[in-house]
Amino acid sequence: MSFVHLHCHSEYSLLDGANRIDDLISRALEFEQPALAITDHGNLHGAWEFQEKAKKAGLKPIIGMEAYVAPGDRRARDRVGGDRGKPYFHLVLLAQNSTGYKNLVKLSSLAYTEGFYAKPRMDRELLAKYNEGIVVSSACMAGEIAHHLLVDEYDQARAVASWYADVFKDRYYLEVQAHDSENQATLNRRVFQLAQELNLPVLATNDAHFLNRSDHDAHDILLCIGLGKDFSDNNRMRYDEGLYFKSAPEVAESFPGRSDVLENTLKIADETGIQFSKQYKVPSFPLPAEVESENELLIRLAEEGARKRYGAELPANVRERLDYELGVITKTGYAGYFLIVADFINAARERGIPVGPGRGSSAGSIVAYSLQITNIDPLKFDLLFERFLNPERVSMPDIDVDFCFERRGEVIEYVRQKYGRDSVGQIITFGTLKSRAAIKDVGRTLGFTPSETDYLAKLVPNHPNFSLTVKEAIERIPEIREFYTTRKDDGREVKERKERYRQLLDYAMKLEGLSRHAGVHAAGVVIAPGPLDEYVPICTQPSKGAGTNGNEDSVVVTQYDMNALEHAGMLKMDFLGLTTLTVISDTLRSIKERTGSAPDLDSLDLNDVETYRMLRAGRTVGVFQFESPLATDLLKGMRADRFDDLVASNALMRPGPLDAGM
């Protein structure tokens, strides 16, 4: 008999799930399971990544989450069982189809924006409103049904189950779990009894938080990191060692004579299917009354801008390049994208907010130059448009824009006001347990002193162009290998000390690379054609450090990271806050205050002899992209005396050439 895991946690159940998505998919295929659901705590962070990878591997993905449900109104601050209880129950939600996925996105988003209290919480009102296309199961011992059954509140449990069955009809299941604790065995018996009385179907799950039974202790360490507890603390929360990714025979062993609870997982998987497609979702640009289309407006503005740049009579090479680029842009449907970017850059300049001259491949576009998105003539520097937008390989353009660090938030606020606050959000990012952090975090939970873990962690190289994993460090760094390896002639105390460090490094290897926390991307902003939560799930993050100018305690960000958003076809842009622009702005203002005028940066001579003499001498502190020791040495060795030398030296310091040892 086969079986499908419908209650399973990945690393996006932050500091609670120890499963990597790739490992879960591989294990499901190894066990010949036809499908898999990932149901992370309160979020859909990994949903897009999971469905892409699962489909590529030939495994059917089921999108889900283990939701937090408020005991009453989601906006209230009620707790289960009085002041010391938790303010939520658990509930598993699975998207049955595209409608269910949209409703799941909505529920997950509203839980953050309307119901956040310790956790993102929804309530029965929202569940009833957005129930279509969603399969529900009663979850684990933290579920509402389990809460009542375990304290002998049978009538209350029956009332709860009846409510869900009435709302979700045949899409509601009671859940039993296949691990070994005494409480779980008691709960399973009572769930079967309740199901028989109410004629409700039951499904088996295992609430998998780690991959193998042998991973239990490593997962326990992960919990300690999240809770700030010591591994030796006997009074802390612990999970049963049976919460690993089991095979069908292992699950069946827990439910003799109840093959239906496994068959129901196959039934749900068979009835579930979502077709994801990468359709680009670009908002419409507001058009003047006399203009009929975005293409028309783009062509008009580009023509006007080109004449300002090159003169009333455009040279033949300018005309040819402009017509070519406009043809590609209008045919690929990205006119609105250019209009949106040009508009907020123009708005920034009107407000006196310093804007950079352009960076990245967008500098190769004469349309971007004509619209004053960039301030670099691509013809003068022989830059390629196809690096930015290739008609042979159509993908969303990517224009990165630098703004004054102190005023970047004003530009984001302008975009919010223009396209609607509910249509604009920032983008989530995930910090991971990298090698040094893993050593420090694991060591702290195991009782190592800060000086012990700091010393060990600093032995692991962690530089932008050279870093090692914990495993690589053990293999390649003699001092670390000495901590890890015991010898026959080691004394008892030495062996005990080494065993202690070996345990730390073993756990660090297992946990390294897992997502540790969520934050706000330093630059990313996404703009949707309508409310953002109609396209992707959103959540909230603390506003501190998010680069906003508002007074809110939190900002709205997407639950999907930058890569997932791109694959989902969302319009994302980088609003980069550049301190260099702030310094330049302050400097120009200071010069004007002292002399009555300030130099025009756009008319500066690129062949200024004194500037190159200064750069050749290594006086580059504070010079953007040239203040590192590597850049200083390169400029000295190159004897830079012209602009092309600066271009070449900067190119040599990009990751590609550096990684290639050039």
N, C-alpha and C positions, 0 to 999 in steps of 0.2 A: 504493500500500500504506500502511496505517496502522501505528501503533506506540503503545505505552504505556510511559511512563517508570516503571520499577519500582525504581529506585535514585536517589533524589532528596532533596536536603537543603534544609531551610528554615532560617530564622533561629534555630530552636530547637536546631540544631547550633551551640551558642553560640560566637560569634567564629570560626566555621568556615564556616557556611552564610550566604550573603548574599541568599537568596531570601525574599521576603515571600509568605505563603500566598496572598493575593489575587492577586499577580502570577503565581504559578505556575498558579493556576486559570485566569486570563485567557489565559495563553499556551497552555495545553493546549487550551482551547476554540478559540483562534485557529488552532491547527494541526490542528483537527478530530480530536483524539485523544479516544477515548471514555471514558478513565479515567486516573487518576493515583495513584501511590503516593508518600507521603512517608516517608522512612526516615532519620530523624535519628539522630545518633550516641548510642547507649546510652540513649535516652529516648523517651517518648511524649508529651512536653509539648504538642505541637501537634495531637494526634490528634483530640480532640473538636472543637476549633475548625475544623480542616480538614474533617472529615466534614460538619459543619453547613453550612459555606460552599459546599463542593463540591456537595452535594445541592441547595442553593438555586439554584446556578448551572446545574444540569443536567448536572453531571459526576460520574461514578461514582468515589467515593473508595475507595482501598485503604489500609488501616491497616498500617503496618509500622515497622520500625526497623533500623538497622545496628548489630547487637549487637557487644559485645566478648566474646570467648570465651577463657577462660583456657587456657593450654597443657596444664594438668593439672587438679588439684583447684582449684575456685574459691576455696577458703579458703587455699590455699597462696600463697606469695609467689614463685612461679617466674617466670622471664623467658624469652622466646624467644631462643635463641642465646646464652645466658650472661648474665652480670651486667649487661652494657651494653644488652641488648636490651629490647624492650617486653614487658610482662607480659600480652599479649593478642593475639588475631587478630580480624579483622573477619568478620562473617557477616550476610547480609541475611535478615530474617525478615518474612514477609507473612501477615496474618490472612486465611484463606480464608473463614471463616464466624464465627458467634457463638462457637462453641467455641474456634476459633483465636484470636479476640480475647481471650477470657478467659485462655487459656494465654499469650498474648503479654503481657498485663498481669501475670500471675504471674511470668513469666520476667524481665521488666523490673524488677519489684519485688525479687525475690530477688537479682538481680545487684547491687542496691544494698545490701540488708540483710545478705547473706551473702558476697558476692564482691568487695566494693569494694577495689581496690588500684590506685591511680592512676586507674582507670576502673571503672565498674560492670560486673562480669564474671559471666557464667554459665559453665557447663561442660557436658560431654557428658552427665553424669548428669541435669542439669536438662533439657537438650534432649530426651533420650530420654523422660523422665517427662512432659513437657508438649508433646509433638510434635503431638498431634492437631489438625487444622484449620490447620496452619501450613505455608506454602510457603517453601522455603529456596533461596537461591542463594549461590554461593561468594564473592561480593563482589569487592572491588578487589585491587590489588596488596598490600594489607595483610591479605588473607585467608590462611587456612592453606594452601589449594591453591596459591595464587600464591607463597607463601613457599617452598614446596618446589620448584615448577617452575622458579622463577627461579634457583635454586642447583643445578639438575640433580639434585634428589632425587626422581626420577620414581617410584620404588617407594613412597616415603612419601606422595607426592601421590595415587597410586592407592589406597593403604590408607585415606587420609582420605576420599576420594570414595566408596569402597566402604562405609565406615561410615555416612556420611550417607545414601547410597542405600538401605542396609539399614533404617535407622530411619525415614526419611521417604518411602520407596517412590517413587511417581511424582510426589511433591511436591518432589523435589530436582532442582535445575538447576545446571549449570555456567554461569559468567557470563563474557561477553566485553564489552569496553567500546570505545566508538567515539571515542576521542580519539587524539592523534597521536604520543605519545611512542614512542621506540624500544623501551623496556622493555615498554610495553603491547602493541606489535605482536608482540614475541617471545612474551609471555605468551599472547596470543590464539591464536597458532599452536599452542602446546603444549596449551592448553585444548581446542582442536578435536581434537587427536591423542588426548588422554586420553578425551574424550567418545566418540570413535569406538571406542576399545578397550573401554570399559565400557558402551557403548550407552546413554549418558546424554544427555538433551536439553540444549540450550544456549540461553540467552537473551541478548539484547543490552541493555545499559544504557549510560548515560553518566555516572553518578555526578555528576549536575548539582549544582554548588555555587553557581552564579550564573546569572543569566537570559540575558544576551547575551555574545557573545565580547568585546564592548567593555567589559564589566564586570570583566574579569580583573584589571586593576590595582587597582580599588577593592576587589575581594575580597582581593587580595594585601595591601593596607593593613590590611584586617580581620584577616587572619592575623597580621600584625606586631603589631597591638594585643593579640591574644590571647597571643602568644608573648613579648611584650616585646622585640621585635627592631626594628632600624632597616630601613627600606625599602631602603637602599643596601647592606645586609649580603649579600654574595654566598654566604655559607656557610649561610644559613638555609633552612628548608623552603619550597618553592614548589610550586604546583599548575600542571599543564599548562593552557594557555589554552583547550583544547578542552572543559573540564568545564563547559560551559554547557548550557542547555535546548534541545536540538536538535529539529528537525522530523524526521518519518519519512524523507524523502529524504536528509537529511544523515546519519542513522544508517545507512541502507541503503548509502550510498556507501562506508562503511567495511567492508562485508561483501558484496562482489560474489559472486553465486552462492549466497549463504546466506540466502535469504529466510526460512528456518525460524526464524532467531534473532529476527526481528521478529514472525513469526507466533506464536511461543511467548509473547510478551508479551501478545498479544491473547487467547490461550487462557487464560492465567492470569487476566486481567481478567474474562473471560467466566465463569470458574468461581468467581469471588470475589463475595461479597455478604454484608453485615452489616446487619441491621435494628436501628438504635439507637432507643430509645424513652425518653421522660422519665417514668419511673415513680419516684415519690418513695420514698426508701429511709430511713425513719425507724426507729430502733431501738425495741424494746419497752421500756416502763418496768417495772421489777420491781414486781409488785403484792402487797399484803398478802394473806394466805390467805383472808380473808373477802370479798375484792373480786373480781368476775368480769371486769371490763373496765376499760380506761383511761378510757372515757367515764364510767363509774360513779364512779371515783375522782376524776376531775376535778370532776364536779358536786358531790360531797360536799365536797371541799376548798374549792371556790369558794364554796359556800353557807356553810361555817363561817367562811371568811375575810371574806366580805361582812358577816356579823353582827358580827364583831370591828371592822370598819371603820365600819359604819353603825348598829349596834344590833340587838337581838334581833328586833324587828319591822322588817323592811326597808321603807323608804318605797316608794310605788308606782312612782316613776320609777327607783329602783334595781332593784326586782324586774323591771320591764319590760326594762331594759337588760341585766341579768344573764341573764335567760332568752333574750333575743335572741342575745347573744354565745355563750352555751353551745350554743344550737341550731346556729349557724354552725360553731363549732369542732368539735362532735361529728360533724356531717354531712360536713365536709370531711376528717375523719380526723386532725386535728392535736392531739387531746387529749394524746397521748404527748409531743408537742413541749413543751406548756406544763408538763407534769409534770416533764420533764427539766430545764427551765430553772429552775423553782421549786425543785427539789431542790438543784441546785448553788449557787443563791443562798442558800438556807437553810443549807447546809453551810458556806458562807463566813462567814455571820453567826455561826454557832455557834462558829467558830474565831476570831472577833474580827477578821476581815478586812473592812475598810471596803468597802461596796458603794454605788454611786451610786444616786440616786433614780429613775433611768430616763431614757432619751433616745430621740429618734426617734418613729416612729409607734406603737410599742408603748405609749406613755403614753396613747393613746386607748382602751385596753382596760380595762374594769372588772373583767374576769376576771384580767388581769395585776395590777391593783391589789389585788384580793381575795387573790390568792396571794402578795402581797408581792414579786412580780417587780419592780413599780414602786412608788413611794411618792408618786404624784401622782394626785389624784382627777380622773378625766376628766370627771365631771359638773360639778364646781366650775368647771372651766376650759373647759367646752363643747367637749371634744375628740372627734373623729370616730373611731369604731371602724373604719369602712370604709377609712380611709387605711392601716390596719394589715392588715386581712384583709377583702377584699371578696368577698361571696358570688357576685357577678356575674363576677368575674375571679379564679378561685382560683389562688393561687400560694403557695409556702412562706412562712410568716410569717418575719419577720426581727427578732429581739430583740437589740439591742446592750446589753451590760452592762459598766458601769465597775467596775473593782476597783482597790484600792490597787496602785500600780505595783510596789512591792517584794514583794507577796505574791500577785500574779496567778498565778504558777507553781504555787502550792499548790492553787489551784482546778482548774487543768488536771490536776494530778496526782490530785486527787480523782476527776475524771471518768474518767481512765485506769483507776483502780482499780475504779470502779463498773461500767464497761461493757467492760473488758478492754483491756489495753495495745495489743493488735493491732487493736482496733476504733476507736481514737482517734488522730488525727494533726493536725498543724498544716498550714498551707496555704502553698504556694509562691507567690512573687511574682517578677517579672522586672524588673530594672533595665534601662533602655533608653539608647541613645546619644542623649541629648537634644542640643539645638543646641550649648550650651556645651561639654558633654563631648565631642561629636563633633569640635569644633574643636581641643580640647586633645589628644585621643587621636591624631587624624590628624596634627596638627602635630608631636607628639613623634616619631612614626615617620618623618616627613619631615626631621627634623633641626632643627626650629625650637627656639629656646631657650624655657624656661618663661616668661620675661618677655614674649616675643613672643606666645605663644599666650594667656597670661593677659590681655594688653592687648586682643587681638582678641576673645576670648571675652566679656569684660566689656562690650563694645559691644553685645552681643545682649541685649535685655531678657529677663529670666527671673524674673518675679514671679508669685505665685499667681493674680493676676487679669489679668496681661498678659505674655504671652511670645510670641516669634516663632520660626519655623523659620529655618534658615540662609538658605533662599531668600527668605523674607519680609524678613529682616534686610538682605540685599543690596539688595532693592528699596526698602526704606523708611528705612534708616539711612545717611545721607550718608557718614559716616566709613568704613563697611564697603564701600559702593559704590565709594569712592575706591580701596580696596585691590584691588577686583575689575576695575576698568575702566581700560584703557590709552587714552592720547590720542596724537594724531599728534605733538604737541610734546614728549612725554616723552623724556628722554634715555635712552641705552642702559641705564645702571645702574638708572634708575627703572623702565624696562620690564621688566628682568630681575627686579627686586624684586617688581613687581606680578604678574608671571607666576608667581612662586613662591607668592605668596599666593592667586592665582587657582586654582592647582592644589590647594592646601589646601582652599579653600572648595568646589571642585567635588567632591572626594572626600568632604568632610563632608556635602554635600547628598545624595550617593548612600547614605551609610551611616547618616545620621540616622534615628532611630526604630527601628533594629534592636535586638533584645534583646541585652544585653551580659553579664549575669550573673544567676544565680538567688539568691534569698534566702528568708527566712521572713517571711510576712505578719505585721505587727505585732500583729494581733488574732485572725485567723481560726483557728478550730478546727472540725474535722469529726468527726462521730460516726456510725459505720456500724452496721447491724444485726448484723454479723458481722465477721470479719477484713477490714480495709480493702482489702487487695489482691485481694479477691474482687469488688470493685465498681469501683475505680479504681486506676491504677498509683501506686505510692508510691516515694519516694526518700529520701535522707538529706541533711541540710544541717548545717553546723557549728552547735553549740548556742549559741555565743556570740552574745548579742543576741537570742536567740529567746524570752526571757522565761520560761525553765524553771528549776526549782529542783534538777534532778537533776545528777549528776556525769558524765553521759555526754558524750563529745566531740561527738556528733551527735544530732540529733532526726529523727524520722520525719515527713516532710511529703508531701502529695499531689503527684504530678507535674502534675496539672491545677491551673490557677489558680482564683481565686474565681469568675470568670464561668463557666468550663467546669464547675465543680462544681455550680453552681446549675442550669445547663442539664441536667446529668446526673442531677438529682434528689436530690443528696446533702444531708444535714442539716448545714448549716454555721452557725456562730454566731461572733459577735465578742466575745472576751474582752478588753476594752480595759484596758490598764494606764494609769491616770490619776494623774499626779504630784500633781494638786490634792488628790485623796483622801488621798494619803500625807501631804501638808502639813497638811491639816485634822486627820488622825488624830494627827500629832505635836503639833499645837497643843493639841488637847483634852487629850492626855496631860500636856503641860507645865502647862496651867491646873490640872488636877486635882492634880498634884504640888505646886503652889504654894498652892492655895486649899482643897484637900480635896474639891472637886466641879467638875464640868464642865457646861456648858450642854447642854441637850437640843436637838439641831439640828432635830428634827421639830416642836418647839413654838415655834420662833423666830417673832417677829412680822414678817410680810412688809411691814408699813407703818412700819417703824422710821425715824423722821425723820432721825436722824444718819447712817444708812447711805446714804440717798439724797443727803444733803448731801455726803458723801464722794465718791459716784459722780459727782455733778454737777460737782464740783471737779476731776475727772479723776484722782483718786487710785485708779487701777485696776491698778497693778502687781501681778501675781500673782493677779488675779481671773480665774477661768476664763471664757474667751470674751469678756472685756471689756478685755484689757490691750493690744490693738493700738492704734496711733495712730488708725486709722479709728474704732474703737469709742469711744475716749476723746473724740474730737471730736464724735461723734454724741451721746453722753450729755450733753456740755456744751451742744451746740446744742439738744437736745431739752428740756433742763432737767428731766430725769427725776425724778419725785417719787412714783411709784407703780409697782407690780409690772408692770402692763400696759405701761408705758413700756419696761421692760426686755425684755419679750417682743417688743414691736414693733421695738426697736432691734436685737435679736439676729436677728430675721427679716430685717431689711433688709440684714444683713451676710452672708446666705447667698449661695452662688454664683449662683443665679438672678437675684435683684434686682441684684447687683453687675454681672453680665454684661449685664444689660439697661440699665445706666446709671442705675438708680434712686437 
